[in-house]
Amino acid sequence: MGDIDRDSRGEGDPPGLTRAAAFFDLDRTLMSGSSAQHFVRAAYRQRLVSRTQFLRWGRDFLAFRLYGSTDDSTAAAVKDAEGILRGASAKQFRRMAPEIMAGILPRIYPQMLEEIRRHQDDGRAAFIVSAAGNDLVRLLAAVLDMEGGIGTRYEISPDGSMTGRLDGPLVYGEGKVEAMSRYAASHDLNLADSFAYSDSTSDLPMLRAVGTAVVVNPDAELAAIARSESWQVMQFDKLGRRLRIGGATVLAAALGGLGSWVRRRGIRSA
């Protein structure tokens, strides 16, 4: 199947695709856990992140794994990203991509890959829509043989350095709908005939922007909303449910393991 995201200049879509699409959230939907965890680990290796920051974010990532994102945690993550990106070269971040991919790919849910292939076989283009960086999202979509990715864009100065500022909307909450709507308009996609997949109540705007919403491994709040809205529910992450039950114990153990990983690597603070 051809790719309609890698060339968005309106030169035509690949044959066989309908005007409908399937949009997939990334973190805790397509994959277990957070893609940002693997970005920060790679940034730590590049000495863009201090040891103290790395350990603090390790705690935050486990909390996300257990309980999901909130508006406050997302705002804090955007501020942290600004600090990491500011002044670094775009080339440096491109070179981090293989390590980030190596962390993400083993955590892709096989059940979600099956969903992607089912939509493609039925003639629907499949896209990742995520608050993660646009280059990373597009690369992952290409590796998974999806039709494209829509992520958050960051500004690059004329000298090739990152400014840390957003270049467009943060692809989160209503920002996902804005990005999806703009993309759908430029590629002649009909959102009313399309599907959306997410694990999070923060993606309710995205789920309600399409004709068919599917919730993935939802917490109790989202599961209740799905029942009231008659949305399909996919539940297969038994590990996530066990982690939420024993969250405090797991958090302590994981932080200990994270500290051991840092000590083994012996990388000095940036």
C-alpha positions in Angstrom: 0.0 0.0 0.0 1.4 3.4 -0.9 2.1 6.3 1.5 0.0 9.4 1.5 1.8 11.2 4.4 5.4 11.2 3.1 4.3 13.4 0.3 1.5 15.8 1.3 1.8 18.1 -1.7 -1.4 16.9 -3.3 0.1 14.7 -6.0 -2.5 12.0 -5.5 -3.3 9.2 -3.2 -2.4 5.5 -3.7 -4.9 3.4 -5.5 -7.3 1.2 -3.5 -7.9 3.6 -0.5 -11.3 4.9 0.5 -12.0 8.3 1.8 -12.1 6.9 5.4 -9.2 6.4 7.7 -8.3 4.9 11.1 -6.4 7.2 13.6 -4.4 5.6 16.4 -3.2 7.3 19.5 0.4 6.1 20.3 1.1 5.9 24.1 -0.8 3.1 25.9 -2.8 2.5 22.7 -0.5 1.3 20.0 2.2 0.6 22.5 2.7 -0.3 26.1 3.8 2.7 28.2 5.2 6.0 26.9 7.3 6.7 23.8 8.7 9.7 25.7 10.5 7.3 28.0 12.6 6.1 25.2 13.2 9.6 23.9 14.4 10.8 27.3 16.7 7.7 27.7 18.3 8.5 24.3 18.6 12.2 25.3 20.3 11.1 28.5 22.9 9.2 26.5 23.5 12.3 24.5 24.0 14.3 27.8 21.0 16.5 27.0 19.4 15.4 30.3 20.9 15.3 33.7 20.9 12.3 35.9 18.5 14.0 38.4 16.1 14.8 35.6 16.3 11.3 34.2 15.4 9.7 37.5 12.6 12.1 38.1 11.1 11.5 34.6 11.5 7.7 35.2 9.1 8.1 38.2 6.7 10.2 36.0 6.8 7.7 33.2 5.8 4.8 35.5 3.0 7.0 36.9 1.9 7.5 33.3 2.1 3.7 32.7 -0.1 3.1 35.8 -2.6 6.0 35.5 -2.3 7.7 32.1 -1.8 11.4 31.3 -3.5 14.5 32.7 -3.6 18.0 31.4 -1.2 19.1 34.1 1.3 16.3 33.4 1.1 17.0 29.7 1.8 20.7 30.2 4.8 19.8 32.4 6.1 17.4 29.8 5.9 20.2 27.1 7.8 22.5 29.3 10.4 19.8 29.9 10.7 19.1 26.2 11.3 22.8 25.6 14.3 22.7 27.9 15.7 19.6 26.3 15.3 20.8 22.7 16.4 24.4 23.1 19.8 24.9 21.5 20.3 21.3 20.5 20.9 20.5 16.8 18.2 18.9 14.7 20.9 16.5 13.5 21.5 15.3 17.0 17.9 14.4 17.4 17.7 12.6 14.1 20.7 10.5 15.2 18.8 9.5 18.3 16.0 7.9 16.2 17.4 4.4 15.9 17.7 4.0 19.7 14.3 5.4 20.3 12.8 3.0 17.7 14.6 0.1 19.3 12.8 0.9 22.6 9.4 1.5 21.1 9.0 -1.4 18.6 9.1 -4.3 21.1 6.3 -2.6 23.0 3.9 -2.3 20.1 0.8 -4.4 20.9 0.3 -7.2 18.4 -3.5 -6.8 18.8 -3.2 -3.2 17.5 -1.1 -4.2 14.5 -3.9 -6.6 13.6 -6.3 -3.7 13.8 -4.1 -1.6 11.5 -3.9 -4.4 9.0 -7.6 -5.0 9.1 -8.3 -1.4 8.3 -5.8 -1.3 5.5 -7.2 -4.5 4.0 -10.6 -2.9 4.1 -9.2 0.1 2.2 -8.8 2.6 5.0 -5.6 4.5 5.5 -4.0 4.1 9.0 -2.4 7.0 10.9 -0.7 7.6 14.2 -1.9 10.8 16.0 0.3 11.7 19.0 1.6 14.5 21.1 5.1 13.0 20.4 7.4 14.8 18.0 6.3 14.8 14.4 9.5 13.3 13.0 9.4 10.4 15.4 5.7 9.8 14.7 6.2 9.8 11.0 9.2 7.5 11.2 7.3 5.0 13.4 4.4 5.1 11.0 6.7 4.3 8.1 8.3 1.4 10.0 4.9 0.0 10.8 3.9 0.4 7.1 1.1 2.8 8.0 0.0 5.6 5.7 1.3 8.4 7.9 1.8 10.0 11.2 0.6 13.3 12.7 2.7 14.6 15.6 3.7 17.8 17.4 6.1 20.0 15.3 8.9 21.9 16.9 10.5 25.0 15.5 14.0 24.8 13.9 16.1 27.9 13.5 17.8 28.8 10.2 21.1 27.5 11.6 19.6 24.0 12.2 19.3 24.3 16.0 16.1 23.7 17.9 14.4 26.6 19.6 12.2 24.5 21.9 9.1 26.3 20.7 6.1 24.6 19.1 5.6 25.0 15.3 1.8 24.6 15.2 -0.6 23.1 17.7 0.3 20.6 20.5 -1.3 17.4 19.2 -3.1 16.7 22.4 -6.8 17.1 23.4 -8.5 19.5 21.1 -5.1 19.9 19.3 -5.5 16.4 18.0 -8.8 17.2 16.4 -7.3 20.4 14.9 -4.4 18.5 13.4 -6.6 15.6 12.2 -9.2 18.0 10.7 -6.5 19.9 8.8 -4.9 16.7 7.6 -8.2 15.2 6.6 -9.1 18.3 4.6 -5.8 18.3 2.7 -6.1 14.6 1.9 -9.8 14.5 1.2 -10.5 12.1 4.1 -14.0 11.9 5.6 -13.8 11.9 9.5 -17.5 10.9 9.7 -16.6 7.6 8.1 -13.4 7.2 10.0 -12.3 5.4 13.2 -10.2 6.6 16.2 -8.5 4.5 18.9 -7.3 5.8 22.3 -6.8 4.7 25.9 -7.3 8.2 27.5 -10.1 10.6 28.4 -7.8 13.4 27.2 -8.6 12.0 23.7 -12.4 12.3 24.0 -12.3 15.2 21.4 -10.5 12.8 19.0 -12.9 9.9 19.7 -15.9 12.1 19.2 -14.6 13.7 16.0 -15.0 10.5 14.0 -17.8 8.2 13.1 -16.5 5.1 15.1 -14.6 5.4 18.4 -12.8 2.5 19.9 -11.3 2.6 23.4 -8.2 0.5 24.2 -7.4 -0.8 27.7 -9.5 1.9 29.3 -9.5 2.9 33.0 -12.8 2.8 34.9 -13.7 6.4 33.9 -13.2 5.9 30.1 -14.8 2.5 30.2 -17.9 4.1 31.8 -18.0 6.7 29.0 -17.6 4.0 26.4 -20.6 2.2 27.7 -22.7 5.3 27.8 -21.6 6.1 24.2 -21.9 2.5 23.0 -18.3 2.6 21.9 -16.3 -0.6 21.2 -13.8 -1.6 23.9 -10.6 -3.5 23.4 -9.2 -4.9 26.6 -6.0 -7.0 26.5 -3.4 -5.3 28.7 -3.6 -7.6 31.7 -0.2 -6.3 32.9 -1.5 -2.7 33.0 -4.4 -3.8 35.2 -2.1 -5.7 37.6 0.3 -2.7 37.7 -2.6 -0.4 38.7 -3.6 -2.7 41.5 -0.1 -2.9 42.9 1.1 0.5 41.8 3.0 1.7 44.9 5.0 -1.5 45.2 5.8 -1.5 41.5 6.8 2.2 41.6 9.3 1.6 44.3 10.8 -1.4 42.6 11.0 0.3 39.2 12.7 3.3 40.6 15.3 1.1 42.2 15.9 -0.6 38.9 16.1 2.7 37.1 18.8 3.9 39.5 20.7 0.7 39.0 20.5 1.2 35.3 22.0 4.7 35.6 24.8 3.5 37.8 25.7 0.6 35.5 25.8 3.0 32.5 28.2 5.3 34.5 27.2 8.3 32.4 28.0 11.6 34.1 25.3 14.3 34.4 24.9 16.6 31.4 
